[in-house]
């Protein structure tokens, strides 16, 4: 029986103390192509050089309009010299267009209006604070720290306790906010989902609301946040928009893969906080679309991922555009404060930074119910379909290890009547943002994703995370199932341990410091629904083997060497 085989195999592997090394993550640094906005005026049509009447005879003056001179025949090609002169008269693009860019900024900022975060609905009017008083707060234990204890501006405090319903500070917030509000530089060790984003945004907004501001032009922000991915940049910008609901604070997110001209126009209209990926921000700095000389606070978020993805040279270049370390506040957050990270912090911060390290109480959140099914490769799809039809699946995130497998499963679920979509590196940014918004609103309830794409999904009410393929790295298992049971919710994490992926389970158990309970699905779960067969994948190329589960050779998906290779293929 398959269950007995998997159990015996796991018992043997758990006894094996052989350690393996993990390969480095692929370098994901990229620099988007740069083009200047097409906001310069069009060249006007040519007009007659003079309004003087031409010399004509009396008979010619009395000629009717119907007897106009014949129109000249249109030539197929313009004269090369004329075309070259017209091209020279057009407004220049690229690095030479500094003056024209500044003129456009002045024109855009004459009305004094400011546009909030890109892709987020603009705030027309700031709500009134009349009649609002801060609630007293409820301290359930002496160790809890309330936001009311921090002497925050009422406009900021109202957004925190009324709109976002934050009751107490998280451990990283309680440890970091006193120093951040005092203007100290800080290096913080905190995992994703611990509240570090709110910590540095509260510090930035409190500075904006309570301290005198430097004289700034519309395109000169007072704060900059650098993030390794566009999804994280968008999430930070959205959080900033929520926290600044009761003040005129303009946030703009700039990142690759979206309209270059639109993001540039938002910067020109006026910005207080820029949340950016390094590559796109460097593009705008080179084009003089943004000026960082008046920045008072800078945040480097997820510095460890910046290092892994090869963004540190870009970050160093951006730091060179900022005021000196003594003239700004620098905040750095990372999942680990390794020697390399601390060396970077020592270069970018003042001589006495505050070091805050918050260890997670639990690697896996308490609200997650973990289920591991022992199945064969062919039984995965029937068990998945049974789960989607018999459990209360409001929002489901399914993980596969490779892009081609993500697309294949999406197609198979669609053929089985399941409305779903996919997220992988092959999905362009506009479609990705639309899918995430549909997923957040409930228009799409099932998404199949890779690890890299899944890390950008920040939705609080995901009910199910399903590891259709167990990840290649134990840490990715925690990141995956951490997409559910967020913000106080509960959720289920279901994993399929088959003959091709069960080899990573001992590493996961070592990482989370406990054993996973592996169960065998009921007989009805492993049967395809009545009248439905396991659908095949795409039509094979000429000369190829048939697609789908039944026609795929097991060795195509089986790791080399008998054990799952560390790092796995490029996702």
Buried (B, 14 or more C-beta within 10 A) or exposed (E): EBBEEBBEBBEEBEEEEEEEEBEEBBEBBBEBEBEBBEBBEEEEEEEEEEEEEEEEEEEEEEEEEEEEEEEEEEEEEEEEEEEEEEEEEEBEBEEEBEEBBBEBBEEBBEEEEBBBBBBBEEBEEEBEEEEBEBEEEEBEEEEBBBBBBBEBBEBBBBBBBBEBEBBBBBBBBBBBBBBBBEEBBBBBBBBBBBBBBBBBBBBBBBBBBEEEEEEBBBBBBBBBBBBBBBBBBBBBBBBBBBBBBBBBBBBBBBBBBBBBEEBBBBBBBBBBBBBBBBBBBBBBBEBBBBBBEBBBBBBBBBBBBBBBBBBBEBBEBBBEBBBEBEEBBBBBBBBEBBEBBBEBBEEBBBEEBBEBEBEBEEBBBEBBEBBBBBBBBEBBBBBBBBBBEEEEBEBBBBBBBBBEBBBBBBBBBBBBEBEBBBBBEEBEBEEBBBBBEBBBEEEBBBBBBBBBBBBBBBBEBBBBBBBBBBBBBBBBBBBBBBBBBBEEBEBBBBBBBBBBBBBBBBBBBEBBEEEBEBEBBEEEBBBBEEEEEBBBBEEEEEEEEEBBBEEBEEEEBBBEEEBBBBBBEEB
